[in-house]
Amino acid sequence: MQAALRFAPGARPIGAPRRLRGLRLAATDLDWSTGDGPTVEGPGEALLMAMAGRPAALPELSGAGTPTLAERITSAASADR
């Protein structure tokens, strides 16, 4: 899991760098965090899903940066339709 968490924030094919810009992500079930800015925290699996733009992960996340991440995920999902 930690290998995937280390890789995903820089994964351009899934749009993670754009989605995560200015946010800090922190896993609550693992010793892992990345980034700077308002924090988004939750289980590692939910963070991976969020990095990939999956809105189903949003209910498992919390922190001051969560509304920003949610907006980025949902606006991208709307644009894809």
C-alpha positions in Angstrom: 0.0 0.0 0.0 2.7 2.5 0.9 4.5 2.0 -2.4 1.3 2.9 -4.2 0.8 5.9 -2.0 4.3 7.1 -2.7 3.8 6.7 -6.5 0.3 8.0 -7.0 0.8 11.7 -6.1 3.0 12.2 -9.1 1.0 10.0 -11.5 0.1 12.4 -14.3 -2.0 9.8 -16.2 -4.5 9.8 -13.4 -4.4 13.6 -12.9 -3.1 13.4 -9.4 -0.6 16.3 -9.5 -3.3 18.7 -10.6 -5.8 17.3 -8.2 -3.5 17.4 -5.2 -1.8 20.8 -5.8 -1.6 22.8 -2.5 -2.9 20.0 -0.3 -1.4 17.7 2.3 -2.6 14.1 2.4 -2.1 12.0 5.5 -3.1 8.4 6.0 -4.8 7.6 9.3 -4.0 3.9 9.2 -0.4 4.1 8.0 2.7 6.2 8.6 2.4 8.2 5.4 1.8 11.7 4.3 2.7 14.0 1.4 2.3 17.6 0.3 1.9 20.9 1.9 -1.2 22.9 2.7 -4.6 22.1 4.2 -4.8 18.5 5.3 -6.9 15.7 3.8 -6.8 12.6 6.0 -8.3 9.2 5.9 -7.4 5.5 5.3 -4.7 4.9 2.7 -7.1 3.1 0.4 -9.5 6.1 0.3 -6.6 8.5 -0.3 -5.5 6.4 -3.3 -9.0 6.4 -4.7 -9.2 10.2 -4.2 -5.9 10.7 -5.9 -7.3 8.7 -8.9 -10.4 11.0 -8.9 -12.9 8.5 -7.5 -15.7 10.4 -5.7 -16.8 7.2 -3.8 -13.8 7.8 -1.4 -14.9 11.3 -0.3 -17.1 10.2 2.6 -14.1 8.5 4.2 -12.0 11.6 4.2 -11.8 14.6 6.6 -9.7 17.7 7.3 -9.6 21.3 6.1 -8.4 20.4 2.6 -11.2 17.9 1.9 -13.7 20.4 0.4 -11.0 21.6 -2.0 -10.2 18.0 -3.1 -13.9 17.2 -3.3 -14.5 20.1 -5.6 -11.7 19.1 -7.8 -12.9 15.6 -8.1 -16.5 16.4 -8.7 -15.9 19.2 -11.1 -13.6 16.9 -13.2 -16.2 14.1 -13.1 -18.9 16.6 -14.3 -16.6 17.8 -17.1 -16.1 14.2 -18.3 -19.9 13.6 -18.9 
